[in-house]
Amino acid sequence: MVNQLTIVCKRLLFALVACSAISLCALPAVAEGTSAGPYRVSVATQPVIVPTGAATLLIYVTTADLRPAAGLTITARAQMPGMPMGEQFETATAEANTPGLYSAPVDFGMAGLYQATVRVKGSLGAGEANLKLVTGKSTERNLPSGAAAVAGSSHSSQRFPWVPIAMLVIVVGVATISFRNNRIAQNLKRVLPLVVVVGGALLLSYWVVGKYEQPGHMAVLDAQGMDMSSSSMPIGQAPVATEKVNFVTTAGEDRLSATVVPYTDQTITARVPGTIVNLPVYAGQHVVPGELLVALGDRQYAADLEGKAAAVQMALHDVMISKLNLHQANQQVVQALAGVAGAQSQVTGAKIAVAGANAQVRAAQQQVTAARADLASARASVVFSSAVLARDRVLLKGGSISLQEFQKDQAAARADAAKVVQELAAVQEADAMVTSAQSNVEQMVQNVKTLQAALQQAQANEQAVQDGASTMQHEIIHKQAAVQMAQADEKSTATVASYAKIRANIRGSVLQRLASPGMLVQPGQPILQIARLDKVRVQAQIPAQDLLRVRVGAPVEITAANNSAPIHATVTSVFPFADPASRSATIEAVVNNPGELLIPGEYVDMTVALGAPVHAVMVPQHAIVQIPVSSSYVSSDRTIPAVWIMTAKGIAHMVHVTTGPAVGNRVAITAGLLVGDNVIVEGLQGLREGTPVIQTPWVNGAPITLPDPSLNSMPGTASSAAAMPSGTAGSMSGMAGMGGMSK
């Protein structure tokens, strides 16, 4: 029994030793890091399983004696070896609670193997370390325990628990062998199936995790396969196409997308309201000046025009009546003047008669002559009365005196006639009637006064008639003005009526009809759009920074989509302002358009000359590669243009160049190339510094023939490339850093 216990104890002791060894083997190794000058650097990620996409790079830095280093300036970058994609160094920040631990943002753009480059600068000096990371793999063990706690806080790795399973199997096996003849062994045999089931479940879980592992996971062999730095060129030479450098004098040009605009266009609108009764033109139809385009219903306008014409006729009739009245007034003036003259004659005659009567009185006083004078005076009175009666007849006929006044004067005339009879008797009694003659003289004097009063009346009548004639003249002027107003109103109505018929005033084509017959239109409503198409304007938008390089008169070439021959013209206008939204300005070229091949609104290509001619090398635009420029401490997206050339030894060599203006699909190189250089224009993909290349004909972007891989003895083959210094054959990242590389 004692021997059996001794054997059991020895076996258990052996099992414990084996389990301890297994546990020691399974303990995580302490990451001592990679040397970076006077420092040691360890790198992990957060999350701890390297993802595909944005992540945080955890950097743990210690001194040579493994003490955490603080107060450092650290920059880091994660990049696929030999496959740069513009990654920049990012500045790391120190973690406050963990001395020596720093974090920097990184981006794993695709699944594969990455090289983490860490640059450290501190009081002990500066250094650089390169560490490898694989997407889908855990970095939990890359840091010491204190720093690993930070990395594991966001994501823990799932590992298969093979250590406790192995220990359990060893202990159960040893116990089973030791106690196979007792009750404990029997109990263990009962438990063993359960252990097997649990172990099988764990293995099944491990298989499921392996099958449905995280996206971006990549096996180590696959990751090594994506390491571009470990790949080498195949034996032989890369086929390329080259162009020999030659300087030419050319002017810069820009190819712009332009729009065709009509030289002159009009939108035909209604000027008066009305219904469209005739619209005889259609889209595409040519029209000439004076051709009827639109006819509106004009019944209302015709009626208004007739009314205005009648008003003009009435005004003219009023003027004619006023002129007739003026003619009558002038005749009355003539009559009034004649009456005044007659009255003046009567006054003069009466005065003479008075003088004669006086003489007769004197003579009567002396002799019988007084009676004769009386008779003469009486006869003069008859004459006067007859004249007055004649005047009154005229005035009565003209309505200037009343019938009563006429009858009164008529009676006076009769009285004078009777007086003549009396005077005849008085003559006979002259000798005896001296006293009567004297009284007759007095009567004649009174008659003179009466005639003078009649003369004044005739003069007043004449003035009244003159005033009437002047008033009629002014009335005629007013009525003639009314005629002019009526005629202007008629003309205005005729003009409005003419708006009902719209006619073309330019030679052109109908672009579109905006209304239809029978539609009621209002003033200002569009009906047709016509344009002159025998000459068009081609407008293009040019970047504002190129605006000063374009001048009026610069040659342009216009190419339309209808595959017609290019149109050569000149810039006729440069709009002196830029659109603040697009930062571009408009340039315009007026071109003849025979056959109307250029359609308004059509997009065409306009190639315009920019600036003065330059003397430079012209290379295809696709032959220029942009090399990113990186700095140790400054993040930048700046690039440097470069081209590949084939050297005399048949190897690829990159040269930095200075570019100038573009001419079509070619770019001017103002510095960096020499006459005779062979610029590689096809087969650029995959070229690296020192790659052996061979001139091969290319068609449609592919070589017609491939070089014979058995020709390895010529300079620049793969074997000679393998013997080149490491500084010559490098990766694209090495090319990016060749800031001073030139011919």
GICOR-V783870 format. One record per residue. OMEGA is omega in whole degrees, 0 to 359 (none if undefined). D_FIRST is the distance of its C-alpha to the first C-alpha in whole Angstrom. Layout:
OMEGA | D_FIRST
OMEGA | D_FIRST
This chain:
180 | 0
179 | 4
180 | 5
178 | 5
179 | 6
179 | 9
180 | 10
180 | 10
179 | 12
180 | 14
178 | 15
177 | 16
177 | 18
179 | 20
179 | 21
178 | 22
179 | 24
179 | 26
179 | 27
179 | 28
178 | 30
180 | 31
178 | 33
178 | 34
183 | 36
180 | 37
178 | 39
179 | 42
178 | 44
183 | 47
177 | 50
176 | 52
180 | 55
183 | 58
175 | 60
185 | 64
180 | 66
183 | 65
172 | 62
188 | 59
172 | 60
186 | 57
171 | 58
179 | 57
174 | 59
11 | 59
188 | 58
173 | 55
186 | 55
183 | 58
169 | 61
184 | 64
183 | 67
179 | 67
177 | 64
178 | 64
178 | 63
185 | 60
179 | 61
185 | 59
176 | 60
172 | 59
182 | 60
178 | 59
174 | 56
173 | 55
181 | 57
180 | 58
181 | 62
179 | 65
182 | 68
170 | 69
188 | 71
170 | 69
185 | 70
178 | 68
175 | 69
186 | 67
175 | 69
181 | 68
178 | 68
182 | 71
181 | 72
178 | 74
176 | 75
179 | 77
181 | 74
176 | 75
179 | 73
180 | 72
181 | 72
177 | 69
182 | 68
175 | 66
188 | 63
188 | 64
183 | 60
178 | 59
178 | 60
182 | 60
181 | 60
179 | 63
179 | 64
179 | 67
176 | 68
179 | 68
176 | 68
189 | 66
181 | 69
181 | 67
178 | 64
181 | 63
180 | 62
174 | 64
178 | 64
179 | 64
182 | 67
177 | 66
186 | 69
177 | 68
182 | 71
183 | 70
180 | 71
182 | 69
181 | 71
179 | 71
181 | 68
179 | 67
178 | 64
182 | 64
183 | 60
176 | 60
179 | 59
178 | 58
181 | 59
180 | 56
181 | 54
175 | 52
185 | 53
183 | 51
182 | 49
182 | 52
172 | 52
187 | 50
182 | 48
179 | 51
180 | 54
179 | 52
178 | 51
179 | 55
182 | 55
182 | 52
183 | 54
184 | 56
177 | 54
181 | 50
179 | 49
180 | 47
180 | 44
184 | 41
183 | 38
182 | 36
179 | 34
178 | 32
179 | 32
179 | 30
180 | 28
179 | 27
180 | 26
181 | 24
181 | 22
180 | 22
179 | 21
180 | 18
180 | 16
179 | 17
184 | 16
185 | 12
183 | 12
182 | 14
180 | 12
184 | 12
181 | 15
180 | 16
179 | 16
179 | 19
179 | 21
178 | 21
177 | 22
183 | 25
186 | 26
177 | 26
178 | 29
178 | 31
179 | 30
179 | 31
180 | 34
178 | 35
177 | 34
178 | 37
178 | 39
177 | 39
177 | 40
178 | 43
179 | 44
179 | 44
180 | 46
179 | 48
178 | 49
181 | 50
184 | 52
180 | 54
187 | 54
175 | 56
180 | 60
178 | 61
181 | 57
177 | 58
183 | 55
180 | 55
177 | 57
179 | 60
177 | 60
179 | 61
179 | 63
178 | 65
183 | 65
182 | 69
180 | 69
181 | 66
180 | 69
180 | 72
176 | 75
180 | 75
181 | 77
184 | 81
179 | 83
179 | 83
179 | 86
172 | 89
184 | 92
172 | 94
180 | 98
184 | 100
175 | 101
182 | 105
178 | 106
176 | 109
183 | 111
178 | 110
176 | 110
179 | 107
180 | 107
179 | 105
187 | 104
173 | 105
186 | 105
181 | 108
178 | 110
180 | 113
178 | 116
178 | 119
174 | 122
178 | 124
181 | 123
170 | 124
182 | 123
181 | 126
176 | 126
177 | 128
177 | 131
176 | 132
179 | 131
179 | 131
180 | 130
179 | 130
180 | 132
177 | 132
193 | 129
184 | 130
182 | 128
179 | 124
181 | 121
182 | 122
178 | 126
179 | 128
179 | 130
180 | 133
180 | 135
181 | 137
181 | 135
179 | 135
184 | 131
174 | 131
177 | 134
176 | 133
188 | 136
181 | 139
180 | 141
182 | 140
178 | 141
179 | 144
178 | 146
181 | 145
177 | 147
179 | 150
179 | 150
178 | 150
177 | 153
178 | 155
177 | 155
180 | 156
179 | 159
179 | 160
177 | 160
178 | 162
178 | 164
178 | 164
180 | 165
179 | 168
179 | 169
178 | 169
176 | 171
178 | 174
178 | 174
178 | 174
178 | 177
180 | 179
178 | 179
176 | 180
177 | 183
177 | 184
179 | 183
179 | 186
180 | 188
177 | 188
177 | 189
178 | 192
178 | 192
180 | 192
178 | 195
179 | 197
178 | 197
178 | 197
180 | 200
179 | 202
179 | 201
179 | 203
179 | 206
179 | 206
178 | 207
179 | 209
178 | 211
179 | 211
178 | 213
179 | 215
178 | 216
179 | 216
178 | 219
179 | 220
181 | 221
179 | 222
179 | 224
178 | 225
180 | 226
186 | 228
186 | 229
183 | 228
180 | 225
181 | 223
178 | 223
177 | 222
178 | 219
180 | 218
179 | 219
179 | 216
179 | 214
179 | 214
177 | 213
178 | 210
179 | 209
180 | 209
180 | 207
180 | 205
178 | 204
178 | 204
178 | 201
181 | 199
178 | 200
177 | 198
182 | 195
178 | 195
179 | 195
180 | 192
179 | 190
179 | 190
179 | 189
178 | 186
182 | 185
178 | 186
180 | 189
179 | 189
181 | 192
179 | 194
179 | 194
180 | 196
179 | 198
179 | 199
178 | 200
178 | 201
179 | 204
179 | 204
178 | 205
180 | 208
179 | 209
178 | 210
178 | 212
181 | 214
177 | 214
180 | 216
181 | 218
182 | 219
175 | 219
177 | 222
180 | 224
179 | 223
180 | 224
181 | 227
186 | 228
184 | 226
185 | 229
187 | 229
178 | 225
180 | 224
179 | 223
179 | 221
178 | 220
177 | 218
178 | 216
177 | 215
179 | 214
179 | 212
179 | 210
177 | 209
178 | 208
179 | 206
177 | 205
178 | 204
179 | 201
179 | 200
176 | 200
176 | 198
177 | 195
177 | 195
178 | 194
178 | 191
179 | 190
177 | 190
178 | 188
178 | 186
178 | 185
180 | 185
179 | 182
179 | 180
177 | 181
178 | 179
178 | 176
180 | 176
178 | 176
177 | 173
179 | 171
176 | 171
177 | 170
179 | 167
177 | 166
179 | 166
179 | 164
181 | 161
173 | 162
174 | 161
177 | 158
176 | 157
179 | 157
178 | 155
179 | 152
178 | 153
177 | 153
177 | 149
178 | 148
179 | 149
178 | 147
178 | 144
178 | 144
178 | 144
178 | 142
179 | 139
179 | 140
178 | 140
179 | 136
176 | 136
184 | 136
182 | 133
181 | 134
176 | 132
174 | 133
174 | 131
182 | 131
182 | 127
177 | 125
179 | 123
179 | 120
175 | 119
183 | 121
179 | 119
183 | 122
177 | 123
182 | 127
181 | 127
175 | 125
182 | 126
179 | 126
179 | 126
180 | 128
181 | 125
181 | 123
178 | 122
181 | 123
171 | 123
180 | 122
182 | 124
174 | 123
187 | 125
177 | 123
174 | 125
184 | 123
175 | 120
178 | 118
185 | 114
180 | 112
177 | 109
180 | 106
179 | 106
185 | 103
181 | 105
178 | 104
187 | 106
181 | 109
180 | 111
179 | 110
180 | 112
175 | 116
183 | 119
178 | 120
181 | 117
176 | 116
176 | 114
185 | 113
179 | 112
181 | 110
182 | 110
182 | 108
176 | 110
176 | 110
182 | 114
179 | 115
180 | 114
179 | 116
182 | 117
178 | 119
176 | 119
181 | 117
181 | 120
173 | 118
183 | 115
188 | 115
176 | 114
182 | 111
176 | 108
182 | 106
181 | 103
183 | 101
182 | 101
181 | 102
179 | 104
184 | 108
170 | 110
188 | 113
175 | 115
177 | 117
183 | 120
173 | 121
185 | 123
179 | 122
182 | 124
178 | 123
178 | 121
177 | 118
186 | 116
178 | 115
182 | 115
181 | 111
175 | 110
179 | 107
176 | 108
178 | 107
176 | 109
185 | 109
178 | 110
181 | 111
172 | 109
182 | 111
179 | 113
179 | 112
178 | 109
187 | 109
175 | 105
178 | 103
178 | 102
177 | 98
182 | 97
182 | 95
178 | 92
181 | 92
177 | 91
180 | 87
182 | 86
178 | 84
179 | 82
181 | 83
178 | 80
183 | 79
188 | 76
182 | 77
178 | 80
183 | 79
175 | 82
181 | 83
178 | 86
179 | 86
177 | 88
179 | 90
175 | 90
174 | 90
174 | 89
175 | 91
182 | 91
179 | 91
179 | 93
177 | 90
177 | 89
180 | 86
180 | 86
182 | 87
180 | 87
174 | 90
184 | 91
173 | 94
184 | 96
177 | 98
182 | 101
177 | 103
176 | 102
185 | 104
179 | 103
178 | 100
184 | 100
178 | 99
175 | 101
184 | 100
180 | 101
175 | 99
181 | 96
177 | 98
178 | 100
180 | 103
177 | 101
176 | 97
180 | 96
179 | 94
182 | 91
176 | 92
180 | 90
181 | 86
186 | 85
177 | 82
179 | 79
175 | 81
181 | 80
180 | 81
179 | 82
176 | 81
183 | 83
179 | 86
179 | 89
183 | 92
176 | 92
180 | 94
175 | 93
177 | 94
175 | 93
180 | 90
179 | 89
178 | 89
178 | 91
178 | 90
180 | 86
179 | 86
182 | 85
181 | 81
180 | 82
185 | 84
186 | 82
184 | 84
180 | 87
178 | 86
177 | 84
183 | 82
181 | 78
178 | 77
177 | 80
180 | 79
181 | 75
182 | 76
177 | 78
182 | 77
179 | 75
180 | 77
179 | 80
181 | 77
181 | 76
177 | 75
176 | 77
175 | 76
178 | 77
181 | 80
181 | 80
182 | 80
183 | 83
183 | 85
183 | 87
178 | 87
181 | 91
none | 93
